[in-house]
């Protein structure tokens, strides 16, 4: 089964006995037209996901990313401390494809934008860090 959704929080690596699991949740939006009406209704379904194959994937599964997941669906049903039945949808992921990466935070984005603009300079541009004044003493 394949599902596509937006990651709701950064993925976390958890221990499950001797193994590690990458845990995250996604939101799947659905929109439909109510019968006999001209208005649309939007429904969001939250799905808990677990990925057991590679923990390195956590660096890419960040809040806001859109992911295409391949795997199998399951349910987790239990009685909470108040005696109410609670259920959740679980997805056991076999493959993760990043459709759209999460936006970078503004602090990181500014640093990376500066680095990019420095790299885009022409070959005659000298990049200096610190208090290096050697390039300013040109004899001509």
C-alpha positions as a Python dict, from the first residue, in 0.01 Angstrom:
ca = {
    (1, 'X'): (0, 0, 0),
    (2, 'X'): (120, 355, -72),
    (3, 'X'): (27, 669, 116),
    (4, 'X'): (141, 1028, 83),
    (5, 'X'): (136, 1277, 367),
    (6, 'X'): (313, 1562, 540),
    (7, 'X'): (542, 1484, 836),
    (8, 'X'): (400, 1639, 1156),
    (9, 'X'): (722, 1638, 1365),
    (10, 'X'): (1089, 1550, 1317),
    (11, 'X'): (1149, 1175, 1309),
    (12, 'X'): (1291, 1021, 1626),
    (13, 'X'): (1509, 713, 1660),
    (14, 'X'): (1387, 490, 1943),
    (15, 'X'): (1513, 164, 2089),
    (16, 'X'): (1295, -144, 2070),
    (17, 'X'): (1492, -409, 2254),
    (18, 'X'): (1816, -463, 2064),
    (19, 'X'): (1687, -294, 1748),
    (20, 'X'): (1627, 69, 1661),
    (21, 'X'): (1317, 209, 1494),
    (22, 'X'): (1257, 541, 1322),
    (23, 'X'): (925, 679, 1446),
    (24, 'X'): (732, 968, 1296),
    (25, 'X'): (376, 1064, 1211),
    (26, 'X'): (218, 1205, 900),
    (27, 'X'): (-100, 1396, 827),
    (28, 'X'): (-305, 1290, 526),
    (29, 'X'): (-556, 1549, 405),
    (30, 'X'): (-875, 1453, 228),
    (31, 'X'): (-1128, 1688, 77),
    (32, 'X'): (-1473, 1600, -49),
    (33, 'X'): (-1796, 1768, -145),
    (34, 'X'): (-2090, 1713, 89),
    (35, 'X'): (-2389, 1561, -92),
    (36, 'X'): (-2657, 1818, -172),
    (37, 'X'): (-2427, 2109, -89),
    (38, 'X'): (-2180, 2327, -272),
    (39, 'X'): (-1928, 2336, 12),
    (40, 'X'): (-1631, 2112, 64),
    (41, 'X'): (-1536, 1934, 385),
    (42, 'X'): (-1174, 1874, 478),
    (43, 'X'): (-1066, 1582, 694),
    (44, 'X'): (-715, 1522, 825),
    (45, 'X'): (-605, 1173, 928),
    (46, 'X'): (-295, 1130, 1144),
    (47, 'X'): (-95, 812, 1092),
    (48, 'X'): (188, 689, 1317),
    (49, 'X'): (474, 544, 1112),
    (50, 'X'): (763, 312, 1197),
    (51, 'X'): (1063, 241, 975),
    (52, 'X'): (1308, -31, 1077),
    (53, 'X'): (1555, -40, 786),
    (54, 'X'): (1783, 268, 809),
    (55, 'X'): (1815, 519, 1089),
    (56, 'X'): (2014, 755, 863),
    (57, 'X'): (1683, 846, 701),
    (58, 'X'): (1599, 1051, 1012),
    (59, 'X'): (1807, 1341, 881),
    (60, 'X'): (1560, 1384, 593),
    (61, 'X'): (1229, 1306, 765),
    (62, 'X'): (1166, 1649, 917),
    (63, 'X'): (854, 1839, 1010),
    (64, 'X'): (686, 1972, 696),
    (65, 'X'): (840, 1727, 450),
    (66, 'X'): (603, 1550, 213),
    (67, 'X'): (671, 1177, 198),
    (68, 'X'): (548, 888, -16),
    (69, 'X'): (547, 572, 193),
    (70, 'X'): (520, 209, 87),
    (71, 'X'): (427, -51, 349),
    (72, 'X'): (140, -207, 537),
    (73, 'X'): (-136, -64, 751),
    (74, 'X'): (-214, -166, 1107),
    (75, 'X'): (-419, -54, 1407),
    (76, 'X'): (-339, -8, 1772),
    (77, 'X'): (-639, -21, 2004),
    (78, 'X'): (-624, 18, 2382),
    (79, 'X'): (-817, 144, 2683),
    (80, 'X'): (-677, 468, 2829),
    (81, 'X'): (-653, 551, 3202),
    (82, 'X'): (-1003, 701, 3197),
    (83, 'X'): (-1152, 378, 3064),
    (84, 'X'): (-1215, 507, 2713),
    (85, 'X'): (-1125, 299, 2408),
    (86, 'X'): (-857, 466, 2196),
    (87, 'X'): (-735, 365, 1855),
    (88, 'X'): (-458, 477, 1624),
    (89, 'X'): (-362, 398, 1269),
    (90, 'X'): (-8, 264, 1233),
    (91, 'X'): (189, 228, 913),
    (92, 'X'): (483, -15, 895),
    (93, 'X'): (704, 146, 633),
    (94, 'X'): (907, -57, 383),
    (95, 'X'): (1022, 235, 165),
    (96, 'X'): (1035, 613, 207),
    (97, 'X'): (1047, 860, -82),
    (98, 'X'): (1083, 1229, -5),
    (99, 'X'): (847, 1416, -239),
    (100, 'X'): (921, 1763, -96),
    (101, 'X'): (1186, 1843, 162),
    (102, 'X'): (1102, 2045, 472),
    (103, 'X'): (1184, 2414, 464),
    (104, 'X'): (1504, 2507, 641),
    (105, 'X'): (1495, 2722, 950),
    (106, 'X'): (1577, 3090, 893),
    (107, 'X'): (1906, 3079, 1089),
    (108, 'X'): (2042, 2787, 887),
    (109, 'X'): (1900, 2928, 566),
    (110, 'X'): (2082, 3261, 608),
    (111, 'X'): (2416, 3086, 664),
    (112, 'X'): (2366, 2857, 368),
    (113, 'X'): (2251, 3146, 149),
    (114, 'X'): (2569, 3337, 238),
    (115, 'X'): (2781, 3031, 158),
    (116, 'X'): (2605, 2992, -175),
    (117, 'X'): (2655, 3357, -268),
    (118, 'X'): (3026, 3327, -184),
    (119, 'X'): (3057, 3016, -402),
    (120, 'X'): (2882, 3194, -690),
    (121, 'X'): (3141, 3474, -699),
    (122, 'X'): (3373, 3491, -998),
    (123, 'X'): (3730, 3362, -995),
    (124, 'X'): (3872, 3712, -931),
    (125, 'X'): (3682, 3747, -603),
    (126, 'X'): (3886, 3664, -296),
    (127, 'X'): (3696, 3523, 0),
    (128, 'X'): (3848, 3620, 333),
    (129, 'X'): (3763, 3512, 684),
    (130, 'X'): (3872, 3680, 1003),
    (131, 'X'): (4114, 3972, 999),
    (132, 'X'): (4316, 3876, 692),
    (133, 'X'): (4413, 4206, 522),
    (134, 'X'): (4666, 4064, 275),
    (135, 'X'): (4437, 4109, -27),
    (136, 'X'): (4386, 4481, 48),
    (137, 'X'): (4756, 4575, 4),
    (138, 'X'): (4765, 4548, -374),
    (139, 'X'): (5057, 4756, -515),
    (140, 'X'): (4874, 4873, -830),
}
